[in-house]
Amino acid sequence: MQTLHTTSLQVRDNQLWILDQQALPQQKNWLDASSVTALVDHIHALRVRGAPLIGLSASLLLALLAENGMAKSELSQALEVLRAARPTAVNLMNNLDRMKQALAQEEFVAALSAEALRLVEEDKALCDSIAQAGSELVTPGSRVLTHCNTGGLATAGVGTAIGVITRAFQQGKIEQVWVDETRPLLQGGRLTAWELAELGIPNRLICDSMAAALMAQKQVDAIWVGADRIAANGDVANKIGTYSLAVLARYHQIPFYVAAPHTTLDPHCPDGSAIPIEQRAACEVTGVSGSFGQLQWAPENTQVWNPAFDVTPAELISGWVLDTGVVTPQEVAAGYFQPR
Ligand SMILES: CSC[C@H]1O[C@H](OP(=O)(O)O)[C@H](O)[C@@H]1O
């Protein structure tokens, strides 16, 4: 396979390398992800993360394994193991369902490589389309708040919500970005703060618990978040903490937008209650980890509830910004996301 390089993925010398997103921003470590075991471990540990990127990394690995001689039956097993690596972000399943069709072809090695590269190029284009469509909703002088990380680290392109924010900034319409640190894994404080600094976009980091006071002081003009799965009724699964932002936004009458590619849609999922929510380890809540190692502060054996995502009901969402354009609440209520 040709050499490929995105912000957090590389294919070189017929191997897959990933940028360890748990070590950022202090360390930029590229790790080998050239086996199913290695990539699944990186995905579980969120060294590879972000709904689109998870699907792309799994697709690229499958193509590389085929090129390196893995038999069709083993590839089929590998696909199923990769497909189960994380349960909530549907991009993984959608991408691998397309790879499954390629695997069924006679010339499956070439078909898998072509499809994996096509998915990567498509995602770059989807990000650009989302960025353009979303930026048209941003009013000049906007102070926007975002949650978790939805930039180039989480996609093959400019990102989803951060892609919108970047395009609006380039259009001179962003005064500042409020960045939710996004406990427990600090995707905002570590990754979004780093990406926005690299992009030269003015930003200020807040603890998640500060967002309400900021809105009460009328310091937020709009909220932009990503998505891991969009159900047929428009409900959205996204990083834990998104739902509370949506409730606050409704109370303070602040527009709340979801930005995502169509690969995040799941028309077979009737509503948010049917979206599987990943439960994660207690140590992520009883402490914190990063390039510095592990720091634990809660008492030994403290019981924890640690869902990686929550569900925002469609009724709290002002608009769904897809690569195909902005979808309004009226269109969603009329069945826009229903199976066709
Ligand atoms: C464009 S990334 C979408 C989505 O993925 C993130 O979750 P995680 O960091 O656990 O992979 C977050 O929910 C983003 O909004």
The ligand as an ORCA input file, in Angstrom:
! r2SCAN-3c Opt
* xyz 0 1
  C     -14.887     13.290     15.356
  S     -14.633     12.333     16.799
  C     -16.232     12.009     17.331
  C     -16.320     11.679     18.827
  O     -15.372     10.658     19.289
  C     -14.909     11.023     20.613
  O     -14.946      9.954     21.519
  P     -13.554      9.206     21.969
  O     -12.588     10.278     22.361
  O     -13.988      8.321     23.122
  O     -13.139      8.420     20.753
  C     -15.874     12.097     21.049
  O     -17.099     11.547     21.506
  C     -16.049     12.847     19.738
  O     -17.089     13.761     19.753
*
